[in-house]
Amino acid sequence: MANVRCRPETGCLFIDFRYRGVRCREQTTLQDTNSNRRTLEALANRIKREMAKGTFNYRAFFPDSARANQFDDSSGSTPSNAPARRAAPATTPTLGEFTETWYRENLPRWRQTHAETVHGTLHQHILPKLGEKPLSEITRADLLTFRAELSKQSTKGAETLSPSRINHIMTPLRMLLAEASERYEFLTPFRNIKPLRLPKLDIQPLSLDEVNRALGTVRKDWHPYLATRFFTGMRTGEINALEWKHIDFEHDLILVRQSIVKGKLENTKTDGSMRDIPMVPLVRTALLEQQKLVSEDCRWVFAQRNGDPINLVNFTNRVWHPLLRHLGLAPRRPYQTRHTAATLMLASGENPEWVARTLGHANTEMLFRVYSRYVPNLTRNDGKAFTGLVTASSLPISTGIQAKSKQEGPTAPLSVLTRKQLEALVAQLQQR
């Protein structure tokens, strides 16, 4: 029997089983969560099946374990009281051969641009290094060495690959080996290899004053485009793919249904990205203004003179960067208009869940992680509420001294104040 247990002193899971009459406990660094338990229980069930068939190979399952040496049999004989061991799979295809099958099977569920990205990653980085190796012979050390080599490669700009780019290169390899390990029944060498830690996202939103200056300075034919970006938070691909059929003036909604990725029109990135954005009056005015600037037969809300959707490179180089230089602002990507919208929405006191839905986020996690330092009221990190509470609670309650309001009559001791009364008192103390 193989069981999944938790070590109380560390909170980490381990597999506990008996093999050849010896109790074996293989430790992991996985914390005791439902997801990690399911992962190890699947491994434990495979161990049980292998033992029942008499084909369990200790080293194949736990190659780095000290126990593996104990059960290795260099003479090739198997003790009479022990089941025969299965040799490490030697007939598995090479990584390159299996890649063709894996890619073809996954192609129907991928967007075209994503499929092209995966194809490029496989043929540019992964297959030249690991394509000739049989799947079962690829080790953890091979993967770590491959990742280390990636970190030394440079881009066209002579910069080394970023941790984010390296993680994106490793992701198809992780998925490919996970599928292969299920089909050919070997342990994926990717286990316990975590993605590289990413630096904290540094955003550069514009202030409301800077936004107003930008809108007051930009060329009139670009004013509606910038106003819509600043006050909806739409992604670049989403706003460039916006069609007039997606503008609902009757209900003041912008329907986000598609995106332009690498020049191609595709569905939105995720289900959460498909959303309806409420039009604030300023955006409605900007869109009505835009209607007068484009021909009636143009399907795109924001189009170039030739009728095609806005070209990001052209907008960035000919409009965005010159505008920032003229205003004396630090250079930044046009995507910062999205961050600007998020910070303005939160600073105005909007519900974070509403903001997340408007931006197309699955939840509010990113809001609190990325934008909290720009919006003190979002997490109350200015300390005023806490200061007021501590100040109020420091009054000599035990002596019966009462906290009185200038506008209210009798009050109770702080120890029996209601929540509303306490909040009113804290607000009063903050105004002093």
Secondary structure, 3 states (H helix, E strand, C coil): CEEEEEECCCCEEEEEEEECCEEEEEEEEEECCHHHHHHHHHHHHHHHHHHHHCCCCHHHHCCCCCHHHHHCCCCCCCCCCCCCCCCCCCCCCEHHHHHHHHHHHHHHHCCHHHHHHHHHHHHHHHHHHHCCCEHHHCCHHHHHHHHHHHCCCECCCCCECCHHHHHHHHHHHHHHHHHHHHHHCCCCCCCCCCCCCCCCCCCCCCCHHHHHHHHHHCCHHHHHHHHHHHHHCCCHHHHHCCEHHHEECCCCEEEECEEEECCEEEECCCCCCCEEEECCHHHHHHHHHHHCCCCCCCCECCECCCCCECCHHHHHHHHHHHHHHHHCCCCCCCCHHHHHHHHHHHHCCCCHHHHHHHHCCCCCHHHHHHHHHHCHHHHCCCCHHHHHHHHHHCCCHHHCCCCCCCCCCCCCCHHHCCHHHHHHHHHHHHCC
